[in-house]
């Protein structure tokens, strides 16, 4: 069994094109070729732990991923996220590798999923990209959008002036032009591609804020108590896409809207079916579309498989 360090993982990722690999994982899931049990989860006073696991029929391995989020860690000089991925043989059950990624692979595959959502659902002409939040995902989601859209004009909303300025400096170093605001409604007014990346437990955006033709990738809400979008946004949207409908019944923006009776499951589609052409994606520039990205084990399977293949090469 191989134990792989974060340094080795980052080196392996440098030469990987993860977008098509994770697209293939979503398609396998939507086609019923993936065995993905419900998420294991512990919500504690100071943080939460998620255990996601599964396999894809015909693959050599299965993967168990443990990811943690302890958001008070910054005050202790520690990273807020951590974790690892455990890879086992589907043939024998023997452990093949421990990927000591410290949560990095989860961050990367989450950001790639956001890019996939934008690839299939964002308007053709992205006028301005809006980001809610200033943390790791706020940065990585924007980076992963670079191959998907030529737009480099960004408006970011956050609560801390200091963090907003740090975000602006970091992302402008990558070639973006970044303006800042402390009001999420400013983002909705100015942007037609929005990514929400916060830990909010009450809506940051209202239905009245959203422009015609906007796409929203909502990825911050990954537990039953988190919410970034007013439920009425989903009701008014022309298309609501889940990474996993069964998972979104239990968490994410779709869960909140279903639980409140704002929407029904009728009309919901999965991103894997959109990728495969079995469900409609955006079919008009005036549509409002939403991708509820809660994080599915097939993403972990595909990124772990890619890293191990790169290390063997």
N, C-alpha and C positions, 0 to 999 in steps of 0.2 A: 504494500500500500504506500502511495506517495503522499507526502505532506507538502503542500504548495504554499509558499509565502505570498503576501500581497505584492511584493516586488516582482516575483515571477509572474503573478497574475497580470499585473499591469503591462509587463513586457509582452506577454502572450496576446493581450487585447490589442496591442498597437497595430497588428497586421490583420485583424479580423474585421470583416464587414458584417456587423451584427444585425443590421436591419432586415435583410432577406431571411436570415436564420430565424429570427424571432417572428417574422411574418409566417414562416412555415410552421412554427409552433402553434400560433393562433389558429391556423387553418386545421392542423391536426386536432386541436381541441374542439373546434366547431364541428368537425366531421365525426366526432366520437371515437377518435383513435388514441385519445389520451385518458389515462386513469388518474384523475385528480380528486382526492378526497377533500372534504371541507377543511378550511383553514383551522389549525390549532392556534389558540390565542390565550394569552394571559394579560389582563389589564391590571396593573399595580399602581400604587400611590405615586411612584416616581417615574414609571415608564411602562412600556408594553413589550411583549415578546410575541412574535408571529412565527409559526412553523408551517411551512408550505412544502408539499411533497407530491411526487407523482412520477409517472413514466409514460412514454409514448410507445405504442405497439410497434415492434420491430427494431427499436433502439437497443443498443447493447447494455445500457445502464438505467438505473433509476436514481433519483436525486431527492435528498431531504435537506431543506434549507432552514436555518434558524437565523432570524433577524431581530435585532432589538432596537428600541428607540427610548433613550433616557435623556429627555431634552433639558434637564437641569445640569447635565454634565459640563456644559460650557463654563459654568462657574467653578468647576473643579479642574479645569484645564484638560478635560477629556472630550473625545468625539461623542456626539449625541447618538450615533448609530454604530452598531457592531454586529458580528455574526460570522457564520461560516456555512459552507455547503459540503455535504457528505455525499459521495458518489459510490454506488454499489453496482455490482454486476446483476443484470436481469437473469442471467443464466444460472448463477450459483449463489447469489446473495452475498458474495464476498465483497468487503470494502475495497474500492479501487483507489480512492483519493480523498483527502480532506483539503478543501480549498479554504485557507485561512484568509478570507478576503476582507474581514473586518467591516462587512456591510457594503463594500465597494461594488461588488457585482450586482447587488440589489439596486443600488443607485443607478448603475449604468443601464441595466435592463429596463428599469422604470422610465428612464429618460428616452431610451430607444422606442419604447411603446408609445410615448407621447409623440415622437416623430412619425411613427406609423399612423397614429390617429390623424395628424395633420396632413400626411401624404394623401390619404383617401377622403378626408372630410373638409379640409380647409378650402376657402375660396381660391380660385385660380390667381386672382390678384390680391395678394396679402399687402394691405396698405401700411399696417403697423402691427407689431407684435406686442401684446400686453402680457405682463407677468405679474401675478400676485404672489408676493413673498420674496425674500432675499437670501434664502438659505442654499443648501447644496443642490436641491432639485431645481430651484429657480435658476441656478447657473447651468446645470447639466441639461435641463430641458431645452434651454436656449441654444446651447452648443450643438445638441443633436438635431435641432431644426435647420442647421446651416446647409446640409445637403438637400433639404426638402423644399426650401423657399429661398429666393434671392433677397427677400426683405431683410434689411439690417437695421431698421428703425424700430426702437424699442421704448416702451413706457412701462416702468416698473413701479408697483405700489408696495409700500411697507410701512411699518409703524415707527421705525427708528431712523432718524436722519443719518446717524453714523453708519448704520448698515446699508442704507440706500446709497450713500456716497461710496462705500467700499464696493458694493455691487456695480455701480456705474464705472468705477475705475477698472475693475476686473474684466467686465464684459467689453468695454471700449478697447481694452488691450487686444481683444480678439477680433476687432473690426466692426463692432456694432456702434451705433449712435444711440445713447441712452439718456432719456429724461426720467425724472423721478417725481413721485407724488405720494402723499399719505392717504389719498382717497381712492378706493377701488372703483368708485363710479367714474372717475376720470379715465381709467383704463377702458372701461366699457364704452365710453363716449368716443374714444379716439382710435380704438383698435378693432380689427375684424378677425384676428387670431389671438385668442386668450388662453393662457395656461395658468391654472390655479394650483399653488404648491404649498399651501399653508396648513397649519394644525387647527384651523378654526372649528368651533363647535356650533356656530350660528352663522347664517348666510352673510357673505361679504358682497355679493351681487344680487340685485333685485331684477325681476323680469322687466320692469320699466327702464332699466339701464341698458338693456341689450339691443344693439343695432341690428337691423335687417342685414343678412349676409354674414353674420358672425359665426365662427366655429370656436367652441370652448373645449379644451381638454382639461378635465377635472381629475386631478390625481392626489390631492391632499387628503381626501376623505377615504381612509382605508380601514376604519373601525365603525361600529354602529353609532357612535356618539359624535363623530366628526361630520361637518357639513360646511360647504363653501358657497353653494348656490341656493337661492330661494327655490322652493319646489315648483313654483309657477313658471320658472324658466324652462324646466323640463316639459311641463304641460304645453307651453307655447311653442316649443321647438318643433321643427319639421322632421327631424330625425334624431333619435336617441340611440346610441350604440354602446353596448357593454363589452368589456373584455371577456366576461363570463356572466351570462344571465343568472345561473344558479348562485354564483357568489354575490352578485349585485342584489339578489333578493335579501341578503343578510348584512350588507355594508355598502357604503358609498352613497352617491347622490341619488341613484335609482332607488336604493332601499328607503331613503328618507321620503321620497315622493310616493313610493308604493305604500309605505307604512301610514302616511297621512291621507291616503286616498286621492292624492292629486293626479296620479296617472295609474294606468293598468299595464299589465305586461303586453297587451296587444300592441303591435307595432315595434316593440323592442327587437333589435337585431344584435348579433355578435360580430365583432371586428373580423374574426376569421372568415365568416361568410361574406363580408364585404370584400375582403382581400381576394377570396376565391371567386367573386362575381356571382355568388348565389343570393346575395341580398343587396339592395341598392345602397350606394354611397351618396355623396352630394350630387344632385342633378340640376342644380340651378344656383346662380350667384346670389340670389336673394334669400336662400334658405338659411335657417339657423340650425346648426348641428352641434351635438354634444357627444363627446367620448368620455364615458365613465371608466377610468383606468384604476382598478382596485388592486391589480397585481396578481397574476395567475402563475401557478407552478410551472407551466410550460415555458414561460420566460426563463425561469431558473434552469430548467433542463437544457434549453438550447444554449444559454450562455456558458453553463458548466461544460457541456459537450464540446463547444467551440474552444474553450480554454485548454481542455485536456488534449484535443486534437492538435492544437498549435504547439503545445509542449512536446508532444511525441515527434512532431516534424522538426 
